[in-house]
Amino acid sequence: MGGGIFGCYAALYLSGKGHRICLVESEGRLFTKASIVNQARLHSGYHYPRSVATALMSDDNKARFTEEHRPFINFEFEKYYAIDQYASFTDAAQFERFCQFIGIRCERVHRHPLFNFERMEALYLTTEYSFDPMLIAGYYQQKVEETPAITIALSTLVHQGQQQGTEWSVELESRRDGQRRTLHAAAVINATYSGSNAVNRSFGLQEIQLMHEIAEIAFVTSPQFKDVGITVMDGQFGSLMPYGKTGMLSLSSVAYTHHQVSYENLPQFDCQARQQTCRPEAPAICTECPARPASGHHKMMTSMRQYLSDRVQLDYLSSSFTVKSKLKANFVDDGRPTEIFCLHRDPDYFCIFAGKINSIYEIEKVV
């Protein structure tokens, strides 16, 4: 279940092992939410100085993902990481030790015409790339559609799952007309991200401890910054970097990207009261929702301009919104580990929870 990058990759991997797959997606098309609404950062580990486990996992999978998705990756820009002069959870010495420990590039830069060094403790030239979410979405959608062993069920929810002997009996419900049908499966993989616990509940299985946020990614252009990216660490700061090969820059801010937060296991927000098509057990596409929060792009741009020189021009284009989820256990260290929970055996039921695209291969270790 789940028609994003993790669900599609799992379906293709298992079909390659000789299995027949039914890929269930609640929306009317694949790749509508978090798989395309993100910073498009191909993580190399830099982003997690307080979670070495996440950093190592990111860097461990990067080489394979890069090689297998080379046509969809932007290699042609300079990527910088900066330490803010004030209120950072990580100082320059700590960041340098962290990079040295996990073995990633970290070159101190003392002068650069595009940056405001009065607001930075330190600036580092690094090696980090950007993937193109739209190109990757098109690639995987074509692959699953062309694979005979994969059946795609769009606009479909899991109504109920029950064990029958050594297999699952899964009752599916169409969101278009409410009709239900039942299929039988030897195993279930739940890769629905923010919808994970709704599916777990429908099978009567254990919930994973999650929190959720409505997040905004703003898209801007800049004639001076089109081949440059910067991430300011580590706290209430932000990032500005190429959005794959689109020519746009993704802009995010820890303080202003996240509009609402839910500490419930299902994503429950105030705006759902104004939009009946969006429910905690079946979140809608936030970008297309008239009840979505007002854009915070003005504040994001003002926040990021503190680190840029006066010569850098930023022009706002648009914003996309989605529900971002994370494990409550990682609230303190801001880690984003990939977790695969085995919630039932014979028949098997796996719940994949991941937020980093280059960790799609983790499924191969357990399934």
C-alpha positions in Angstrom: 0.0 0.0 0.0 1.2 3.5 -0.9 2.0 4.8 -4.4 5.0 6.9 -3.6 8.7 6.1 -4.2 8.9 3.5 -1.4 5.7 1.7 -2.4 6.6 1.6 -6.0 10.2 0.5 -5.4 9.0 -2.3 -3.1 6.4 -3.4 -5.8 9.1 -3.5 -8.5 11.6 -5.3 -6.3 9.2 -8.0 -5.3 7.7 -8.4 -8.8 11.3 -9.0 -9.9 11.4 -11.9 -7.4 8.5 -13.6 -9.1 5.6 -12.2 -6.9 2.3 -10.8 -8.1 1.6 -7.4 -6.6 -1.4 -5.2 -6.0 -0.2 -1.6 -5.5 -2.9 0.3 -3.6 -3.0 4.1 -3.7 -5.6 6.3 -2.0 -5.3 9.1 -4.5 -6.3 9.1 -8.2 -2.6 9.0 -9.4 0.7 8.0 -8.1 3.3 10.3 -6.5 1.1 13.1 -5.2 2.4 13.8 -1.7 5.7 13.6 0.2 7.5 11.9 -2.7 7.4 15.1 -4.8 6.9 17.8 -2.1 10.3 17.9 -0.5 13.6 19.8 -0.8 14.9 17.3 -3.4 18.1 16.8 -1.3 20.0 13.7 -2.0 21.3 13.3 1.6 24.9 12.7 2.2 24.7 12.9 5.9 25.5 16.6 6.6 22.0 17.4 7.7 22.1 15.2 10.8 25.0 16.2 13.1 22.9 15.1 16.1 21.9 11.8 14.6 25.0 9.9 13.5 22.8 6.8 12.7 20.7 8.8 10.2 23.8 10.4 8.7 25.6 7.1 8.2 22.5 5.5 6.6 22.1 8.5 4.2 25.7 8.3 3.1 25.6 4.5 2.9 22.8 4.4 0.3 23.9 7.5 -1.6 26.3 5.8 -4.0 23.9 3.2 -5.2 21.0 5.6 -5.5 23.1 8.0 -7.5 24.4 5.4 -9.9 20.9 4.0 -10.6 19.2 7.4 -11.0 22.0 9.4 -12.6 19.7 10.9 -15.4 17.5 12.4 -12.7 20.2 14.0 -10.5 21.6 17.5 -10.6 25.4 17.3 -10.1 26.2 20.7 -11.4 26.0 23.1 -8.5 28.1 24.1 -5.5 26.6 23.1 -2.2 27.5 24.9 1.1 26.6 24.3 4.7 26.7 27.2 7.1 26.8 27.4 10.9 24.7 30.3 12.2 26.4 32.9 14.4 23.7 32.6 17.1 21.6 29.9 18.7 22.8 26.9 16.7 22.7 23.5 18.3 26.0 22.6 16.6 29.1 24.9 16.4 31.8 24.9 13.8 34.2 22.6 15.7 31.5 20.0 16.3 30.4 20.1 12.6 33.9 19.6 11.4 34.5 16.6 13.8 31.1 15.1 12.7 32.0 15.4 9.0 35.5 13.9 9.7 33.9 11.0 11.7 31.6 9.9 8.9 34.1 10.7 6.2 32.4 13.4 4.1 33.8 16.5 2.5 33.9 19.7 4.6 36.1 22.6 3.3 36.1 25.8 5.2 35.4 28.9 3.0 36.4 32.4 4.3 35.2 34.5 1.4 32.4 34.3 -1.1 30.6 37.1 -2.9 27.1 35.6 -2.5 27.1 35.2 1.3 26.9 37.4 4.4 29.7 36.2 6.6 28.7 38.6 9.4 25.7 36.3 10.2 27.8 33.0 10.0 30.1 31.4 12.4 31.5 29.3 9.5 30.8 28.3 5.9 31.8 25.0 4.3 31.9 23.8 0.7 30.5 20.2 0.7 29.4 17.6 -1.8 25.7 17.1 -1.9 23.4 16.7 -4.9 19.7 17.3 -5.8 17.3 14.8 -7.4 14.5 15.8 -9.6 11.2 14.5 -8.0 9.2 15.0 -11.2 11.5 13.0 -13.4 11.9 10.2 -10.8 8.1 10.1 -10.4 7.6 9.7 -14.1 10.3 7.0 -14.3 8.8 4.9 -11.5 5.2 5.4 -12.7 6.1 4.1 -16.2 8.0 1.1 -14.7 5.1 -0.1 -12.5 2.6 0.5 -15.3 4.6 -1.6 -17.7 5.2 -4.4 -15.3 2.6 -7.2 -15.9 2.9 -8.6 -12.4 1.8 -5.3 -10.8 -1.8 -4.3 -10.7 -2.4 -0.7 -9.6 -5.5 0.2 -7.6 -6.0 4.0 -7.6 -8.5 6.0 -5.5 -8.7 3.0 -3.2 -8.6 2.7 0.6 -8.1 -0.4 2.8 -11.4 -0.9 4.6 -10.3 -4.0 6.6 -7.7 -6.7 6.7 -8.1 -10.0 8.4 -6.0 -13.1 8.7 -7.4 -16.2 7.0 -5.0 -19.1 7.6 -1.6 -18.3 6.0 -2.8 -15.2 4.1 -4.5 -11.9 4.5 -8.0 -11.2 3.3 -8.0 -7.5 2.4 -11.2 -5.6 1.8 -10.7 -2.6 -0.4 -13.0 0.4 -0.9 -13.2 2.7 -3.9 -13.1 6.4 -3.1 -15.0 7.1 -6.3 -18.2 5.0 -5.8 -17.8 3.3 -2.4 -17.8 -0.2 -3.9 -15.8 -2.8 -2.1 -13.9 -5.8 -3.3 -11.7 -8.4 -1.5 -8.3 -9.7 -2.5 -6.1 -12.3 -0.8 -2.4 -11.7 -0.2 0.4 -13.8 1.2 2.0 -10.6 2.6 1.3 -6.9 3.1 3.7 -4.0 2.9 2.4 -0.7 4.3 4.4 2.2 2.7 1.8 4.9 3.2 4.0 7.3 5.3 1.6 9.7 7.0 -1.2 7.1 6.5 0.8 4.3 8.1 -1.3 4.0 11.3 -4.7 4.2 9.5 -3.7 1.1 7.6 -2.2 -0.6 10.6 -5.5 0.0 12.5 -7.5 -1.5 9.6 -5.6 -4.7 10.1 -5.9 -4.6 13.9 -2.2 -4.3 14.3 0.1 -2.2 16.4 0.5 1.5 15.7 3.8 3.2 15.4 4.4 6.4 17.4 4.3 9.3 15.0 3.8 13.0 14.9 2.8 15.0 11.8 3.2 18.5 10.4 1.7 20.4 7.5 4.8 21.5 5.6 5.3 24.0 2.8 8.1 24.0 0.3 8.4 27.4 -1.5 9.9 27.6 -5.0 11.9 30.6 -6.1 14.4 31.6 -8.9 17.6 33.5 -8.6 19.9 34.6 -11.5 22.9 34.7 -9.1 22.1 31.5 -7.1 20.8 29.1 -9.8 23.9 26.9 -9.5 24.4 27.3 -5.7 22.8 25.8 -2.6 23.1 26.6 1.0 21.8 24.9 4.2 22.1 26.7 7.5 22.6 24.4 10.5 21.5 23.4 13.2 18.3 24.7 14.7 15.6 27.2 13.5 17.3 27.9 10.2 16.7 26.8 6.6 17.8 25.8 3.2 17.9 27.1 -0.4 19.0 24.7 -3.1 18.3 23.6 -6.7 15.1 21.6 -7.1 16.5 18.9 -9.3 16.8 19.9 -12.9 13.8 22.2 -13.0 15.7 25.5 -12.8 13.9 26.4 -9.6 15.2 26.5 -6.1 13.5 24.9 -3.2 13.2 27.1 -0.1 12.5 25.9 3.4 12.7 27.2 6.9 12.5 25.3 10.1 10.6 28.2 11.7 8.1 28.9 8.8 7.9 25.7 6.7 5.8 23.9 9.3 2.4 25.4 9.7 0.5 23.0 12.0 1.6 20.1 14.1 -0.3 17.0 15.3 1.0 14.8 18.1 -1.6 12.2 17.4 -0.7 8.9 15.7 -3.0 9.9 12.8 -2.5 13.3 11.2 -5.3 15.4 12.7 -5.4 19.1 11.9 -7.8 22.0 12.4 -8.1 22.6 8.7 -9.8 19.2 8.2 -13.0 20.6 9.8 -13.2 22.9 6.7 -12.6 20.2 4.1 -14.6 17.0 4.3 -12.5 15.2 1.7 -9.5 15.3 4.1 -9.7 13.1 7.2 -7.1 11.9 9.7 -7.5 8.3 8.4 -7.3 9.5 4.7 -5.3 12.8 4.4 -5.9 14.6 1.1 -3.4 16.4 -1.2 -2.6 19.6 0.7 -1.4 21.6 -2.3 -4.8 21.2 -4.0 -6.8 21.9 -0.8 -8.6 25.3 -0.4 -8.3 24.9 3.4 -4.5 24.7 3.4 -2.6 27.2 5.5 -1.6 30.6 4.2 1.8 30.6 2.6 4.8 31.6 4.7 7.1 32.2 1.8 7.6 35.9 2.6 9.0 34.9 6.1 11.1 32.1 4.6 12.7 34.5 2.1 13.3 37.1 4.8 14.9 34.5 7.1 17.2 33.2 4.3 18.2 36.7 3.1 20.1 37.1 6.4 22.8 34.7 5.1 23.0 36.1 1.5 24.8 39.2 0.2 22.8 42.1 -1.2 23.6 41.1 -4.7 21.4 37.9 -4.5 17.9 38.4 -6.0 15.2 35.9 -5.0 11.9 35.8 -7.0 9.0 33.7 -5.6 7.1 31.4 -8.0 4.8 29.1 -6.0 4.5 26.7 -3.0 3.6 23.1 -2.5 2.2 21.6 0.7 2.1 18.2 2.2 1.9 16.3 5.5 5.4 15.4 6.8 5.6 12.7 9.5 8.3 11.6 11.8 8.8 9.2 14.7 8.2 10.7 18.1 11.4 9.1 19.4 13.4 11.4 17.1 11.9 14.6 18.3 15.0 15.5 20.3 17.8 14.6 17.9 15.9 15.4 14.7 16.9 12.1 13.2 15.1 10.5 10.3 16.0 6.9 10.3 14.4 4.4 8.0 12.4 1.9 10.1 10.8 -1.3 8.8 8.5 -2.8 11.4 7.5 -6.4 11.2 4.0 -6.2 12.8 2.9 -9.8 12.0 4.3 -13.1 10.8 2.7 -15.9 8.8 1.2 -14.1 7.0 3.8 -11.3 7.0 2.9 -7.6 7.5 5.7 -5.0 7.2 5.3 -1.2 7.9 8.0 0.9 6.2 8.5 4.3 7.6 11.1 6.5 5.9 11.6 10.1 4.8 14.9 9.9 2.8 14.6 8.9 -0.8 18.1 7.2 -1.0 17.0 4.7 1.7 14.5 2.9 -0.6 16.9 -0.1 -0.7 16.4 -0.9 3.0 13.3 -3.0 2.1 15.6 -5.5 0.4 17.2 -6.4 3.8 14.0 -7.7 5.4 11.6 -8.8 2.7 
